[in-house]
Amino acid sequence: MTAAVRTALRLGRVSNLPTVWTNVLAGIALAGGEARPAMVLPIGLGLSLLYVSGMYLNDAFDRAWDAVHRPERPIPSGAATARVVFGAGFALMGAGLAVLAAAAGPRPFLAGAALAALIVAYDVVHKRTPLATVLMGFCRVAVYVTAALAATARPRPALAVGGALLLAYMVSLTSIARHEARNPRLPALVGALLAGICLLDAGLLLAMGHPLQAGLAALGFPLTLALQRHVPGT
């Protein structure tokens, strides 16, 4: 793997992408929709692009903090420039929204646009306030909502219940992750908790009567952990 490719993958925390894919399956199931491959694949692609864009912008906005606390990150280490990372981040965000608009129509696109706004807001303020943990939680809930609206115009109430569980999980996870630079043991725990999103999705899928999809989502847990050995998840 070339240094440039490794840097690009690390900036995007691509090892965590299975958690986005299981979010898509769970969001559709909670809404009462049918997970058809022709819909799941482009929605998964669009939301994956939004996720990676958020990770790029996170590094770009955090470059001054990282220079002090995490100098090994790509920008402070000199592996990438802030200008390039900003440009790539916003380009990926635009590409993700374009995929959602082309593949799923106006409702998922608008939900994706709201997600993009939440991503930027989180990346701008998350080092300044502990309330940003709630913003991160809503970013993930917006993944559920975007996938749900791609499947049906009238999601079931179960979507709100599942969204509340995901919100609580993400607020807890993000609260722990805020301290990972101070404790060398926390990055491994945060990585495992990120992978655990797949298990939460698997439980929701099972509760909604989708055992096969639940099994696939559960496989996302070891897959994410395996990928994190090559590309750090934090």
C-alpha positions in Angstrom: 0.0 0.0 0.0 1.5 3.4 -1.0 1.9 6.1 1.6 -0.6 8.3 -0.2 -3.3 5.5 -0.2 -2.6 4.7 3.5 -3.0 8.4 4.4 -6.2 8.6 2.5 -7.6 5.5 4.2 -6.5 6.7 7.6 -8.0 10.2 7.1 -11.3 8.5 6.2 -11.3 6.0 9.1 -12.6 3.6 6.5 -12.3 0.6 8.9 -15.5 1.8 10.5 -17.6 1.7 7.3 -19.2 -1.6 8.1 -21.1 0.3 10.9 -22.6 2.6 8.3 -23.7 -0.3 6.2 -25.4 -2.0 9.2 -27.0 1.3 10.0 -28.6 1.3 6.6 -30.1 -2.1 7.1 -31.4 -1.3 10.5 -32.9 2.0 9.4 -34.8 0.4 6.6 -36.1 -2.4 8.8 -37.1 0.0 11.6 -39.1 2.0 9.1 -40.9 -1.1 7.8 -39.2 -1.0 4.4 -37.8 -3.7 2.2 -34.0 -3.9 1.9 -33.7 -4.4 -1.8 -30.1 -4.5 -3.2 -30.9 -2.0 -5.9 -31.8 0.5 -3.1 -29.4 -0.6 -0.3 -26.2 -0.4 -2.4 -26.5 3.2 -3.6 -27.8 4.4 -0.3 -24.9 2.6 1.4 -22.5 4.2 -1.0 -23.9 7.7 -0.6 -23.9 7.5 3.2 -20.4 5.9 3.2 -19.1 9.0 1.2 -20.7 11.3 3.8 -19.1 9.4 6.6 -15.6 9.5 5.0 -16.1 13.2 4.2 -16.9 13.9 7.9 -13.7 12.1 8.9 -11.6 14.2 6.5 -13.2 17.4 7.7 -12.7 16.3 11.3 -8.9 16.1 10.8 -8.9 19.4 8.9 -10.8 21.4 11.6 -8.8 19.7 14.4 -5.4 20.3 12.9 -4.2 22.8 15.5 -5.4 20.5 18.4 -3.9 17.5 16.8 -0.5 19.3 16.4 -0.3 19.4 20.2 -2.2 16.2 21.3 -1.9 13.8 18.3 1.1 14.9 16.2 1.0 11.5 14.5 -2.2 12.4 12.6 -1.7 13.0 8.8 -1.9 16.8 8.8 0.5 17.6 11.7 2.8 14.9 10.7 3.1 16.4 7.2 1.5 13.4 5.3 -1.3 15.7 4.1 -2.0 19.4 3.9 -5.1 21.0 5.5 -6.0 22.6 2.1 -6.1 19.2 0.4 -8.0 17.5 3.2 -10.6 20.3 3.3 -11.0 20.1 -0.5 -11.3 16.3 -0.5 -13.7 16.4 2.5 -16.1 18.7 0.8 -15.8 17.0 -2.5 -16.7 13.7 -0.9 -19.6 15.3 0.8 -20.9 16.6 -2.5 -20.4 13.3 -4.1 -22.4 11.5 -1.4 -25.3 13.9 -1.7 -25.3 13.6 -5.5 -25.5 9.8 -5.1 -28.4 10.1 -2.7 -30.2 12.5 -5.0 -29.7 10.4 -8.1 -30.5 7.0 -6.5 -33.2 7.7 -4.0 -35.0 11.0 -4.7 -35.8 14.2 -2.8 -36.6 12.8 0.6 -33.4 10.9 1.3 -31.5 13.7 -0.3 -32.9 16.2 2.1 -32.2 13.9 5.0 -28.7 13.5 3.7 -28.3 17.2 3.4 -29.4 17.5 7.1 -26.8 14.9 7.9 -24.1 16.8 6.1 -25.0 19.9 8.0 -24.8 18.0 11.3 -21.4 16.6 10.3 -20.0 20.0 9.6 -21.4 21.4 12.8 -19.9 18.6 14.8 -16.5 18.9 13.2 -16.5 22.6 13.9 -17.5 22.6 17.6 -16.8 19.2 19.0 -13.5 20.3 20.7 -15.3 23.3 22.3 -18.3 21.8 24.1 -19.2 18.4 25.6 -22.7 18.9 24.1 -21.2 18.0 20.8 -21.6 14.3 21.9 -25.3 14.9 21.2 -24.5 16.2 17.7 -22.6 13.1 17.0 -25.5 11.0 18.1 -27.8 12.8 15.8 -25.4 12.3 12.9 -25.9 8.5 13.3 -29.6 8.9 13.8 -29.7 10.8 10.5 -28.2 7.8 8.8 -31.1 5.7 10.0 -33.6 8.4 8.9 -31.9 8.8 5.4 -32.1 5.0 4.8 -35.6 4.8 6.1 -36.9 7.6 3.8 -35.3 5.8 0.9 -37.4 2.8 1.6 -40.8 4.4 2.6 -42.5 7.7 2.8 -44.1 6.7 6.1 -41.7 5.2 8.5 -43.0 3.1 11.4 -42.8 4.4 15.0 -40.1 1.8 15.6 -37.7 4.1 13.8 -38.0 6.6 16.7 -37.4 3.9 19.2 -34.3 2.5 17.4 -33.1 6.1 16.8 -33.3 6.8 20.6 -31.3 3.7 21.4 -28.7 4.6 18.8 -28.5 8.2 20.1 -27.9 7.0 23.7 -25.2 4.6 22.5 -23.4 7.2 20.4 -23.6 9.9 23.2 -22.0 7.4 25.6 -19.4 6.3 23.0 -18.4 9.8 22.0 -18.2 10.9 25.7 -15.6 8.2 26.2 -13.8 9.0 23.0 -13.3 12.6 24.1 -10.7 11.4 26.6 -8.7 9.0 24.4 -5.8 11.3 23.9 -5.2 11.3 27.6 -5.4 7.6 28.2 -3.4 5.1 26.0 -5.9 2.3 26.8 -8.9 4.2 25.5 -8.3 4.0 21.7 -8.7 0.2 21.7 -11.9 0.5 23.8 -13.3 3.2 21.5 -12.5 1.1 18.5 -14.4 -1.9 20.0 -17.3 0.4 20.9 -17.4 1.7 17.3 -17.6 -1.9 16.1 -20.3 -2.5 18.6 -22.7 -0.3 16.6 -23.0 -3.3 14.3 -24.2 -5.4 17.3 -26.8 -2.8 18.2 -28.0 -2.8 14.6 -28.1 -6.6 14.7 -30.2 -6.6 17.8 -32.7 -4.1 16.3 -32.9 -6.2 13.1 -33.6 -9.3 15.0 -36.3 -7.5 17.0 -37.9 -6.4 13.8 -38.0 -10.0 12.5 -35.1 -10.0 10.1 -32.8 -12.8 11.4 -30.7 -13.1 8.2 -30.0 -9.4 8.1 -29.3 -9.5 11.8 -26.7 -12.2 11.2 -25.1 -10.1 8.5 -25.0 -7.1 10.8 -23.5 -9.1 13.6 -20.6 -10.1 11.2 -19.9 -6.4 10.9 -18.5 -6.4 14.4 -15.5 -8.8 13.7 -15.1 -7.3 10.3 -14.7 -3.8 11.7 -12.3 -5.0 14.4 -10.3 -6.8 11.7 -10.1 -3.7 9.5 -9.1 -1.5 12.4 -5.9 -3.6 12.7 -4.9 -2.2 9.3 -6.5 1.3 9.4 -7.1 2.8 12.9 -10.7 3.5 13.7 -10.0 6.7 15.7 
